[in-house]
Amino acid sequence: MSSTDSDLRTGAAKRPTGSTSRDASDFNDQIDAIRADIQNLTSTVGRIANKQLGRAQDKALETANEAEEAIRRNPLSAVAIAVGLGFLFGVFTRR
């Protein structure tokens, strides 16, 4: 047994009994504070995620509208691209 082990044991034995209830109270207060912090963090992350989701949806809708306009301006090119992509997809999925 090392001297630090015996010091710890004698220190624990010297503590008044009221300090353990105070330590438990402090520990419970810290846990409550951590829970509150986690709840705040969760709500903040949720708000940020909702904003990002909204931005992504707006960007996807904008891109789809631009693609639709490009198809209307150049229908022959759009069909040629679609045929080429379909052919490549067929080639890659056969293997």
C-alpha atoms as one frame of an Amber mdcrd trajectory, in Angstrom:
protein
   0.000   0.000   0.000   1.473   3.370  -0.967   1.420   6.479   1.162  -1.056
   8.169  -1.200  -3.518   5.320  -0.720  -3.333   5.653   3.026  -3.621   9.448
   2.757  -6.750   9.070   0.664  -8.285   6.661   3.118  -7.511   8.810   6.145
  -8.745  11.875   4.294 -11.997  10.116   3.517 -12.295   9.055   7.121 -11.700
  12.632   8.338 -14.530  14.117   6.251 -17.557  15.209   8.206 -20.753  13.402
   7.307 -22.394  16.614   6.108 -19.840  17.008   3.334 -20.993  13.854   1.562
 -24.525  15.205   1.273 -23.074  18.515   0.077 -20.925  16.646  -2.472 -23.983
  14.734  -3.657 -25.928  17.969  -3.932 -23.107  19.587  -5.919 -22.935  16.529
  -8.137 -26.706  16.657  -8.765 -26.463  20.374  -9.565 -23.706  19.663 -12.072
 -25.773  16.915 -13.687 -28.749  19.257 -13.959 -26.542  21.919 -15.533 -25.180
  19.394 -18.045 -28.714  18.277 -18.914 -29.756  21.889 -19.517 -26.691  22.446
 -21.697 -27.470  19.324 -23.720 -31.075  20.436 -24.221 -29.907  23.872 -25.402
 -27.382  22.282 -27.725 -30.000  19.906 -29.108 -32.427  22.713 -29.872 -29.675
  24.804 -31.477 -28.537  21.924 -33.673 -32.170  21.261 -34.631 -32.713  24.865
 -35.692 -29.497  24.888 -37.726 -30.413  21.571 -39.381 -33.875  22.887 -40.316
 -32.356  26.013 -41.856 -29.865  23.940 -43.855 -32.625  21.587 -44.993 -34.659
  24.557 -46.190 -31.669  25.935 -48.076 -30.978  22.561 -49.684 -34.615  22.208
 -50.750 -34.594  25.715 -52.234 -31.371  24.988 -54.115 -32.721  21.677 -55.444
 -35.915  23.364 -56.637 -33.902  26.144 -58.289 -31.646  23.609 -60.025 -34.651
  21.598 -61.236 -36.226  24.761 -62.662 -32.979  25.676 -64.427 -32.719  22.163
 -65.896 -36.322  22.374 -67.093 -35.615  25.730 -68.766 -32.485  24.314 -70.427
 -34.505  21.361 -71.755 -37.154  23.716 -73.171 -34.472  25.843 -74.884 -32.565
  22.853 -76.350 -34.877  19.835 -76.551 -32.757  17.965 -79.096 -29.610  18.272
 -76.978 -31.548  17.135 -73.905 -32.779  14.023 -75.694 -29.281  13.242 -76.964
 -27.842  13.578 -73.467 -30.592  11.383 -72.026 -29.944   8.689 -74.654 -26.194
   8.803 -73.982 -26.664   8.528 -70.228 -29.134   5.685 -70.687 -26.667   3.842
 -72.889 -23.835   4.291 -70.364 -26.099   3.186 -67.512 -27.025   0.078 -69.495
 -23.397  -0.728 -70.230 -22.323  -0.393 -66.602 -25.218  -2.362 -65.157 -24.703
  -5.285 -67.547 -21.328  -6.124 -66.097
